[in-house]
Amino acid sequence: MKLCMVMFYDDNIKHYGEINYKINKKYCEKYNIDIILSNEKKYNNRHSAWERLPLLLANILNFDYLIWIDADAFFYNDANNIIDIINKNRNVNFIFSKDIGNNNINTGIFIVKNSQYSIDFLNKWAYDEDLYNPYPYWWDQGVLINMYDNNILNIQQNSVRYEYGDLQHFNDHDKINNKSYIYHLAGHNNNIIRYTISKEYLDKLK
């Protein structure tokens, strides 16, 4: 099975994005996972969070599964192999993580299967102007939540949502039983904090 982790960041968040890329690359090397990093913007009028979607579409045919991870998130080096999650869910096209509180999806990490369904869904998510207008809260994540809640393209039957804490956690105190795969620094509005936490973890790996 060919797996690839995918990341994007621009110059605005490069100071911590490149650190998390180094951490994630170590995880990928440990489990023989490819990794792709892009800084190239495809949208002219959208927040950079949207860039994940054309990037996933550009690479999906080259791998069996793509693993998206935000630039403010990193895999714990001692986390289990993410392929275990994939093998448990081979019958679905998307593997999502619930947000804190378990009400919505948080796209800090998600996994996409190489399938025609996934390509069609990604294209609709990325380019459907009716979903984009009015401008969505939480950018592309807000559009995805709307698509899931309304079961657009039967996404509920084509995906699984893991409880908050299983795939990702946001704060030191809510890492559940040391089983989270990634530390996602969501909610840390101070980018210095993001940089410091990531840098401290990278230094431990050296």
C-alpha positions in Angstrom: 0.0 0.0 0.0 1.4 3.4 -1.0 0.7 6.1 1.5 1.6 9.8 1.4 1.4 12.6 3.9 0.6 16.0 2.5 1.3 19.4 3.9 1.0 23.0 2.8 2.2 26.3 4.3 3.0 29.8 3.0 5.5 32.4 4.2 3.0 33.6 6.9 3.4 30.4 8.9 6.7 29.1 7.6 8.4 29.6 11.0 6.5 26.8 12.6 5.4 25.0 9.4 8.9 24.0 8.5 9.5 22.6 12.0 6.4 20.5 11.9 7.4 19.3 8.4 10.7 18.0 9.9 8.9 16.3 12.7 6.4 14.7 10.3 9.1 13.6 7.9 10.8 11.7 10.7 7.5 9.9 11.4 7.1 9.1 7.7 10.6 7.7 7.5 9.9 5.5 10.4 6.9 3.9 8.7 7.9 4.2 5.1 5.3 6.8 4.2 6.0 9.4 1.4 5.6 13.0 2.2 4.8 16.0 0.0 5.2 19.6 1.0 3.9 22.5 -1.1 4.1 26.3 -0.9 2.4 26.9 -4.2 -0.9 28.7 -4.1 -3.7 27.8 -6.6 -6.4 30.1 -5.4 -6.4 33.8 -6.0 -9.2 34.8 -3.7 -9.4 32.3 -0.9 -7.7 31.8 2.5 -4.6 29.5 2.3 -6.5 26.8 4.2 -8.2 26.0 1.0 -4.9 25.1 -0.7 -5.1 21.6 0.7 -7.9 20.6 -1.7 -6.2 21.2 -5.1 -3.0 19.8 -3.6 -4.8 16.6 -2.7 -6.4 16.4 -6.1 -3.0 16.8 -7.8 -1.6 13.8 -6.0 -4.4 11.4 -5.3 -3.8 9.2 -8.3 -0.2 8.5 -7.4 -1.0 6.8 -4.0 -3.5 4.5 -2.4 -4.2 6.9 0.4 -3.3 10.5 1.2 -2.9 11.7 4.8 -3.6 15.4 5.2 -2.0 17.2 8.2 -2.2 20.9 9.0 1.0 22.9 9.2 0.4 23.6 12.9 0.3 19.9 13.7 2.8 17.1 14.1 2.7 13.4 14.5 4.2 12.0 17.7 7.2 10.0 16.7 6.2 7.2 19.1 2.6 7.0 17.8 1.4 3.8 16.2 1.5 3.4 12.4 -1.4 5.3 10.9 -1.8 2.4 8.5 -3.6 0.6 11.4 -6.4 3.2 11.2 -6.6 2.8 7.4 -6.8 -1.0 7.6 -9.7 -0.8 10.0 -11.6 1.4 7.5 -10.9 0.1 4.1 -14.6 0.3 3.2 -14.8 4.1 3.4 -13.3 6.8 1.3 -12.6 9.4 4.0 -11.4 9.1 7.6 -12.2 12.2 9.6 -11.5 13.4 13.1 -14.2 15.0 15.3 -13.5 18.4 16.8 -13.2 19.1 20.5 -16.6 18.4 21.9 -17.3 15.8 19.2 -19.9 17.9 17.5 -18.1 18.8 14.2 -15.3 17.6 12.0 -11.8 19.2 12.4 -9.7 18.9 9.3 -6.3 19.2 11.1 -5.9 15.6 10.0 -7.9 13.5 7.6 -7.3 10.5 5.3 -8.5 10.2 1.7 -8.7 7.0 -0.3 -7.8 7.0 -4.0 -11.2 6.4 -5.6 -13.4 8.1 -8.1 -15.8 9.0 -5.2 -13.0 10.8 -3.4 -12.0 12.7 -6.5 -15.6 13.8 -7.1 -16.1 14.8 -3.5 -12.8 16.8 -3.4 -13.7 18.6 -6.5 -17.1 19.6 -5.2 -15.6 20.6 -1.9 -13.0 22.7 -3.6 -14.8 24.4 -6.4 -18.6 24.4 -5.9 -19.4 28.1 -5.8 -22.8 27.5 -4.2 -21.1 25.9 -1.2 -18.5 28.7 -1.1 -21.0 31.6 -1.2 -21.8 33.1 1.2 -18.2 32.9 2.5 -18.0 30.1 5.0 -17.1 30.3 8.6 -13.9 28.2 9.2 -13.1 28.3 5.5 -13.0 24.9 3.8 -13.6 23.2 7.1 -16.9 25.0 7.4 -17.9 23.9 3.9 -17.1 20.3 4.8 -19.2 20.5 8.0 -22.1 21.8 5.9 -21.6 19.0 3.4 -21.5 16.4 6.1 -24.5 17.7 8.0 -26.5 17.8 4.7 -25.1 14.5 3.6 -24.0 15.9 0.2 -22.9 13.1 -2.2 -23.7 10.7 0.6 -20.6 11.6 2.5 -22.0 10.2 5.8 -22.1 6.7 4.1 -18.6 7.2 2.6 -16.7 8.3 5.7 -16.0 7.5 9.3 -15.4 10.1 12.1 -13.1 9.3 15.0 -13.8 10.7 18.4 -11.8 13.7 19.5 -8.6 12.5 21.1 -8.2 9.4 19.0 -6.4 11.0 16.0 -5.6 14.4 17.4 -5.7 16.6 20.5 -5.2 20.3 20.9 -3.9 20.8 24.5 -1.5 18.9 26.8 -4.3 18.2 29.3 -6.6 16.5 26.8 -4.3 13.9 25.3 -6.3 10.8 26.0 -4.5 7.8 27.4 -1.4 8.8 25.3 -3.1 7.4 22.2 -3.5 10.5 20.0 -1.5 10.4 16.8 -1.0 14.1 16.4 -0.6 17.2 18.5 -2.6 19.9 16.6 -1.9 23.3 17.9 -5.4 24.6 17.0 -6.6 27.4 19.3 -3.1 28.6 20.0 -3.6 32.0 18.5 -0.1 33.1 19.5 2.2 31.9 16.7 5.1 32.1 19.1 3.5 29.4 21.2 3.0 27.2 18.2 6.7 27.7 17.2 7.9 27.0 20.8 5.9 23.8 21.3 6.9 22.4 17.9 10.6 23.4 18.3 10.8 21.8 21.8 9.4 18.6 20.4 11.8 18.6 17.4 14.7 19.1 19.7 13.8 16.1 21.7 14.0 14.0 18.6 17.5 15.0 17.7 
